[in-house]
Amino acid sequence: MRTGATGRRTVGRSGHVHHPGDARPAGRVNRSYYGWLAGSTLSVLGDTALFFALGWAATGIGPRVAALVLTGFTLPRAVLLLLGGVLGDRIGPRRLLLACTAIVGSCCFLLAVAVGLRGVSAGLLLTTSVVVGTVDAFALPAAGVLPRLFVPDDQLPRAMALRTSATQLITLAGGPISGLLVAAVGLVGALALDGLTFAVQFAVLLLLKPPYDIHPKRDRPSVVKDAVDGLRVAIGDPVLRMILAVVALVAAFVLPVTSLCVPLLARSQGWEAKQAGLVVAGNVAGGLLVTVLVARFGTFPRADLTAGLGCLLAALGIAALALAPTVPTAIAATLTQGTGIGLFTSHLAPLFIRSTPKSHLTRLQSLLSLAQTVPLIASTNLLAALTIHQALTLTAAATALAGLLLLRRTLVM
């Protein structure tokens, strides 16, 4: 179907959105993308260990502290994401990501020293989460659009699925590894590992140059005008607008499942840290299964229908997690949840990026990240105030609602 009064942008049945003047030759994923993918994926291992360590250490102090630490990560990211998107479109996503990688890597090493000298405390946990969240506000939009700078448009869904598969594979191994790491060296080891992986990512990104890199803008209106222009494009486009709304609802209630609900459930059941890591790994394994298949065979033609069914499947898994009496049943529940969310993200994420004009890549990506961040601030504190079973039940209901909304609305015809 055609969108807009002028018909200048068309949406095919596969969900691909075509912009005049932005065509690229069809082809395979080039070798430089694999190089960037290797460095980017390695940093995920450090991030997985760090966030698991933060969540485990914070829940050991209390659920309120855990919610505060998670809010310390999401709040600065919410405030600064639009600025990060504007800077990415101004100076280029790769250049911004280089700066962010260097900063967060250095901060991880400094914080590791601080924790080693002073020990784990609520103040240091909050400081760590605030620092990482602040830098992430600038890095996240740039990293999200980088695949489009490496591959032709016809290979974008598979390239993104390949990245997600690699990320989830590392995260899958990172769940059990994180539990063992926390037991062995605690937060200090997680911070040091994260700093090392960022150093490797910086070196790889410095050596590689994307074939479709974006040059810095010469005309630079005010930051506010650039940010407002990004909002105008997102609100005026029915595809982008609907994706942002549904992603906000899913992120608000699905993201806290592994970061907050699983640690709290594990402690209420008397499970160990490594067992909680296995439960988290079940979620990653389900998503990995989906993205590997997408990387090999591509996406289904109807992105909206597949994503909606994925949400309903994820809701079923979360509901089962609330009733899980043992670690194996909890793993089966998170496996189901991960499979559903894998279907959701693998179909809507490429559609969103391909629906975005090249001039607004990081600004629109920052809005997508913002849609996942702002609702998370309220939902995390809300879920922390409930019992673990009440929190999981509410999460399952909200995820099912997102699926029903997608099934009712047609994004692609």
JORA-V256616 format. One record per residue. SS is DSSP state (a for helix, b for strand, c for the rest). Layout:
# JORA-V256616
ss:SS
ss:SS
This chain:
# JORA-V256616
ss:c
ss:b
ss:b
ss:c
ss:c
ss:c
ss:c
ss:c
ss:b
ss:b
ss:b
ss:c
ss:c
ss:c
ss:c
ss:c
ss:b
ss:b
ss:b
ss:c
ss:c
ss:c
ss:c
ss:c
ss:c
ss:c
ss:c
ss:c
ss:c
ss:c
ss:a
ss:a
ss:a
ss:a
ss:a
ss:a
ss:a
ss:a
ss:a
ss:a
ss:a
ss:a
ss:a
ss:a
ss:a
ss:a
ss:a
ss:a
ss:a
ss:a
ss:a
ss:a
ss:a
ss:a
ss:a
ss:a
ss:a
ss:a
ss:a
ss:a
ss:a
ss:c
ss:a
ss:a
ss:a
ss:a
ss:a
ss:a
ss:a
ss:a
ss:a
ss:a
ss:a
ss:a
ss:a
ss:a
ss:a
ss:a
ss:a
ss:a
ss:a
ss:a
ss:a
ss:a
ss:a
ss:a
ss:a
ss:a
ss:a
ss:a
ss:a
ss:c
ss:a
ss:a
ss:a
ss:a
ss:a
ss:a
ss:a
ss:a
ss:a
ss:a
ss:a
ss:a
ss:a
ss:a
ss:a
ss:a
ss:a
ss:a
ss:a
ss:a
ss:a
ss:a
ss:a
ss:a
ss:a
ss:a
ss:c
ss:c
ss:c
ss:a
ss:a
ss:a
ss:a
ss:a
ss:a
ss:a
ss:a
ss:a
ss:a
ss:a
ss:a
ss:a
ss:a
ss:a
ss:a
ss:a
ss:a
ss:a
ss:a
ss:a
ss:a
ss:a
ss:a
ss:a
ss:a
ss:a
ss:a
ss:a
ss:c
ss:c
ss:a
ss:a
ss:a
ss:a
ss:a
ss:a
ss:a
ss:a
ss:a
ss:a
ss:a
ss:a
ss:a
ss:a
ss:a
ss:a
ss:a
ss:a
ss:a
ss:a
ss:a
ss:a
ss:a
ss:a
ss:a
ss:a
ss:a
ss:a
ss:a
ss:a
ss:a
ss:a
ss:c
ss:a
ss:a
ss:a
ss:a
ss:a
ss:a
ss:a
ss:a
ss:a
ss:a
ss:a
ss:a
ss:a
ss:a
ss:a
ss:a
ss:a
ss:a
ss:a
ss:a
ss:a
ss:a
ss:c
ss:c
ss:c
ss:c
ss:c
ss:c
ss:c
ss:c
ss:c
ss:c
ss:c
ss:c
ss:c
ss:c
ss:c
ss:a
ss:a
ss:a
ss:a
ss:a
ss:a
ss:a
ss:a
ss:a
ss:a
ss:a
ss:a
ss:a
ss:a
ss:c
ss:a
ss:a
ss:a
ss:a
ss:a
ss:a
ss:a
ss:a
ss:a
ss:a
ss:a
ss:a
ss:a
ss:a
ss:a
ss:a
ss:a
ss:a
ss:a
ss:a
ss:a
ss:a
ss:a
ss:a
ss:a
ss:a
ss:a
ss:a
ss:a
ss:a
ss:a
ss:a
ss:c
ss:c
ss:c
ss:a
ss:a
ss:a
ss:a
ss:a
ss:a
ss:a
ss:a
ss:a
ss:a
ss:a
ss:a
ss:a
ss:a
ss:a
ss:a
ss:a
ss:a
ss:a
ss:a
ss:a
ss:a
ss:a
ss:a
ss:a
ss:c
ss:c
ss:c
ss:c
ss:c
ss:a
ss:a
ss:a
ss:a
ss:a
ss:a
ss:a
ss:a
ss:a
ss:a
ss:a
ss:a
ss:a
ss:a
ss:a
ss:a
ss:a
ss:a
ss:a
ss:a
ss:c
ss:c
ss:c
ss:c
ss:a
ss:a
ss:a
ss:a
ss:a
ss:a
ss:a
ss:a
ss:a
ss:a
ss:a
ss:a
ss:a
ss:a
ss:a
ss:a
ss:a
ss:a
ss:a
ss:a
ss:a
ss:a
ss:a
ss:a
ss:a
ss:a
ss:a
ss:a
ss:c
ss:c
ss:c
ss:a
ss:a
ss:a
ss:a
ss:a
ss:a
ss:a
ss:a
ss:a
ss:a
ss:a
ss:a
ss:a
ss:a
ss:a
ss:a
ss:a
ss:a
ss:a
ss:a
ss:a
ss:a
ss:a
ss:a
ss:a
ss:a
ss:a
ss:c
ss:c
ss:c
ss:a
ss:a
ss:a
ss:a
ss:a
ss:a
ss:a
ss:a
ss:a
ss:a
ss:a
ss:a
ss:a
ss:a
ss:a
ss:a
ss:a
ss:a
ss:a
ss:a
ss:a
ss:c
ss:c
ss:c
ss:c
ss:c
